């Protein structure tokens, strides 16, 4: 039904697949060693596959995540925080097909696949060094719409298995300051993907939007606009140049205005829910980059159904008073029911909290 | 209204006394006696939700299911989720580590029945963007000793259409037990809400009927609110009838002990409130038993009373078109609440003497575009109670500021009228 052409690519990998299938392991269960038994699988074009390797997205040792020809790396200007995980992202656009820009939207053809790998370097000061890949989330554009599939990597890092119920695993790493960290990483269940990836109750990509991709990035050793690169690769039409399309900034770029950085942060981290088309529309709190209405941004706005999340505060944002703002209270908590965003937040994103605090404190007091 | 508090320093000792007010830990049954289901059996339920297909029944067997992830049913049609009975199938979300609500549903024509949901960190069951929802014999509760850990709403349909809640039980929510928000065409009937801050709440909804329910031992029994700044900006048309609204004197635990109200409006509800209308439009309250609520039987209030900003598009802070008739009242419970400003207002400034429970209060706030003289009843608040001479009614005048609050016992301006409230829920009544 989708993208039969992908199959050709997979054939190459069939032999290695068969090799894998000979390796048996009687240990079925997971904690502490996760090594599900490999079962032979054929790339028959009927998605989803049980094993990530069956798709054949990566060449060589799968854990190197070296993309096959045609797989395009991408990165949003401001990334979504997920428990300090590093991400390596790729998009597969079927051969002979192209993505199109229409208005501000980036439309990917049926058969496209977004591939997002979540990993932790053992030492954050050496991001290219030893690492552990935790999960790979695929979003596949089928004729019925986008669908998301979470794959969990085995401990030997030889493959990842589809696990719709999600899971949890302990992750250790040394952070940029040389401090050892242990976190309880939670892999969302399949339907939790839509907690974030939700536009009018349809699953929708987040980072793959014109505004998030429209910036200069290093690709294959040279700095190039990502969408220009896609165009060059014959995978995008109607890109008219960087200035002709909306553009998101990198919130971590300290040379840019504070308010813009804060709103860029809120856009990618919050606005997928907190917008008219998102599940948190119930709250009336809308945190998109383009939002200018103070009430919708939460300024002197009372909560609606925040329950526990409101702490002992009255307003989402109290200008000049970050410590009295519900936004900060919720960003600064890991308690389920209080913590925002709801997913990928078993840790606090300290840099994010500092940024939003600085923004709120820079506002003129009531 | 902040200043009011300063006036009451002398009453501090009473306040302190009341801070240890009533608390309920009542449970329908003890779920710990049920057999605990295995990890595989629990994961099977999660998977059944994820892999559900249209027109399917998801059956959940007997036992105690210790869930570590959310149960999400996403964009499916004609699904029945069925347990083995309220006291047989328990879905516990005590160990949920991510996400808010325990069960989340989006779809069309969905029924959930015969099960219990316990200890969700956020809402018990949230249903959003669903046309056609039936919740029947669903029981949602929290079992924590410390109620400030409890979740927000037990049953939470929001942005839905054609909602039927029937024979459900909602207990110990730190906001509303049965909360229907930003929805239209709603029946809440034959259900029980106890031990919550608010028992049953209809918020920013159109066309709702609430009947045959018992709301007892909450801080507030039944609430009709319209809050500002929401996608569904206002609501109108609610009938509340044949309910037992009894002894809603539970302490307001929406904020932790020792902390006052926060920005959630429900934190302001004074314990001892039977029915509270806030910025409500077109509400009929009749044939209810409104008994032994220590502060007030029915409170008719505009949003200004909260002290929060009242500027929002397509929304009015005023309560208007209200018809209260043929209810029974009982004031025998004792002194009104002093822990919340609205309680203090009623207790200290009512027209009948300090610390007297009121049957009906009206804040007297008028929309000047509809008239300036309260005696002309510009907001169309109509009261027709058979034994009105035996009831305590207070109309406040807050227009002269917090230091000069006036109150009046005369109900006459509001008795010579009636309002016709139109609701039509026949489309869902037969389900």
Interface residues (C-beta under 8 A of the other chain):
Chain A: X164 X165 X166 X168 X184 X186 X188 X189 X190 X191 X192 X194 X195 X201 X202 X276 X279 X281 X282 X283 X284 X295 X296 X300 X301 X302 X303 X304 X305 X306 X307 X308 X310 X311 X312 X313 X314 X315 X316 X326 X335 X336 X337 X342 X343 X345 X346
Chain B: X43 X46 X47 X49 X50 X51 X68 X69 X70 X72 X73 X74 X75 X96 X97 X98 X99 X100 X104 X106 X121 X122 X123 X128 X129 X149 X151 X152 X153 X156 X158 X159 X174 X175 X179 X181 X182 X227 X228 X229 X230 X231 X254 X255 X256 X259 X260 X262 X263 X264 X265 X267 X306 X308 X309 X311 X312
